[in-house]
Amino acid sequence: MSNASTSRKADLSRPLVEVRDLVTRFDLRAGLMGKVVGRVHAVEDVSFDIIPGETLALVGESGCGKSTVARSIMQLEKPVSGSIRYDGVELLGGSRQDVLRFRREAQMVFQDPFSSLNPRMTIANTLMDPMRVHRLGSDAELRARAAELLARVDLPPEHLDRFPHAFSGGQRQRICIARALALDPQLIIADEAVASLDVTIQAQVINLLMDLQRERSIAILFISHDMAVVERMAHRVAVMYLGEIVEIGDRRSVFTAPQHPYTRKLLSTIPVADPARRPRTRNLMTEEIPSAVRPPDFVRQKRPMRQISPTHWVRESN
């Protein structure tokens, strides 16, 4: 069988993914003529890098633009402007060959493991399907590879001929991770991949992702609203608010010395088990996030990032 890892070895000395000034907006139309009456400014001037073997966590409340960033990187949404480079190659406006290569080497794991799997396909066919698309071997060879993938996510090969309904939520998410590994990706985008799981299963899935990362130097974009999970998983953290990254830095700096008020509010939501260590008052987020809808002629004012340390930046306030 052709090895799924036909791509180059990861260059650990440079970013695998480079996002610069990414802007993604959605038109709102009304009337018989479909006139644009407003725009959702989902992503505004977002920039970051991810190097091989690193986990960058993109955090924030629902509606802040995290998933739109992921969908824009995967070319599932069309950005208005900006640059997305993968392994040094520009994807926006790039060649079909470059985009196809990227879609093979970058895989997504979604939040809901129940809707992520086709209920009419056996687990064997689910895992073999992406390898069939890329013609990586005969059915017998692909089935053997599928059995290896199941074993790698701690599920027995005997489960290959079962259907998704026979598995728990945690087991289904492991199958989704196995499917993402089928093409030996260099990048995994995990979009709230553990949000629907209970705490014990969350820990198991997180440990699995971390083990796979250490083995293969996979870069992970980990999207989450749960700061406790992010503290365990991430090497660096980017905090999003109203489509912008308002703070980005190494995990230690962001968690121990947060600079932006919104980051401090997110951190205040982390539960503390020891009553003696709990603050007397908690700065909980009770207010709603303002709307990201703007008039069609709205021009967003760019605000620079201020460097706090060599690995820590915060966006200037208005």
Secondary structure by P-SEA (a helix, b strand, c coil): ccccccccccccccccbbbcbbbbbbbbbbcccccccccccccccccccccccbbbbbcccccccaaaaaaaaaccccccbbbbbccccccccccaaaaaaaaaabbbbcccccccccccccaaaaaaaaaaaaccccaaaaaaaaaaaaaaacccccccccccccccaaaaaaaaaaaaacccccbbbbccccccccaaaaaaaaaaaaaaaaacbbbbbcccccaaaaaacccbbbbbccccccccccaaaaacccccaaaaaaaaaccccccccccccccccccccccccccccbbbbbbbbbbccccbbbbbcc
